[in-house]
Amino acid sequence: MSFTYSIEPKDKYAVIRLHGALLSSFEAKPFLEELHEVRKTINRFVVDLQELKHMSSEGLGVLIQILTKARNAGGDAVIINLSTELQQLFIITKLNSIFTIAKDVRSAVKILAS
């Protein structure tokens, strides 16, 4: 299972959808490069993990990079559609205390707007 992604810019935020297995930062390099370009005009991100089936520690590092890039640009990132497996991973790694987690895009956009 490979890693794919989409970045859908909206007016004041972008929806990032991660698919498949995020196992290495090397395979995420094109994604991070595109994110860097998008971040020049948008600094708020909704990160949809509904289709992300597996994630390694390097994958967690990629999520932290998204959050760091957003916050360094004066914005934020909100995680949505966290599977039970990923919820447990976030709890074990204490990332649930670093990331804002929302139910869906609508809820995430409300959080980003406040």
N, C-alpha and C positions, 0 to 999 in steps of 0.2 A: 504494500500500500504506500503510495507516494504522497508527498506533501504538495498541495495546491492552495491557492488563495485568491481572493478578489478584494479589491478596495473600491468602494462605491462612494465617491465624494457627494455630499449633499450641500446645502447652503452654508451651515455653520459647523458641520461635523462630517465625519466619514464613517461608513460602516465597513469594518474589516471582517471578512469571513475566512476562517481557516478550515481546511478540509484534509482528511486523511491522517497521516502520522507525521508529527513534527518531532523528529529525532535528532537532528543536528543543525547547528547554526550555519553550516556550509550550505545545506539545501535551502535554508531560509534567506540566503544572501540576496537573491533577486527581489524578494519581498521587502527586505529591509532597505534596499536601495530605492525601490519605488515609494516606500513609506517616507523616506527622507525627502523625496521630491514633493509628495503630497503635503508634508508637514510645513513646507514653505508658505502655504496659504491656509492650511487647516491645522488646528492644534487640539481638537477634541475628537475622540475616537470611541466608537461602539465596537467591541471585539466579540464577534459571534463565534462561539466554539461548538455549536450544535453538531457540525459535521466533522469535528476533530475527534478521531477515534483513539489515538495514542499520543503520548507526549513524554519525552525524556527530560532529564535535568537541563539539557541544552535547550530544549523546547521551552521550559520555564524561563530560561534566560532570555529567550526571544520575547516572551510576554513582558518581562521586566524592562527590556529595551523599548518596547512600545510605550509603556507607562513613563519611563524616564524621558524619552524624546518628547512626549506630550507635555509633561510637567515642566521640562526645561524651556518649552516654548510658551509657557503660561496657560496650558490647557490641562486636559486630564483624559483618562481612558477608563471605560466601564466595561466589565466582562458580562456577557449574557449567555444564556443557554448552556450552563455548565452541567455536564453529565454527572451522575452519582460518583463515578470513578474519579473524575477530575475534581469534584467537590472534596472528596476525601484527600486527594493530593494537595489541594489548596490548604486544607486544615492541617495536615501533617507538616507541610512546609511553612505554615503560618502566613502564606500569601493572601489568605482571606482577610488578614488585618492590614494589608498594604493596598490591595485592589478593592475598588467598589464593585460589588456584584449586584446585578439587577435581573429581573425576570425576563424582560423582552426589550426590543428596540425602543418602544414608546416610553417605558420606565427609565431606560438609560438616557434618553434624550432629555427627559425632565430633570434628571440628576445633573447632566452636563450644562443645562440652562441655568441652574441655580448658582 
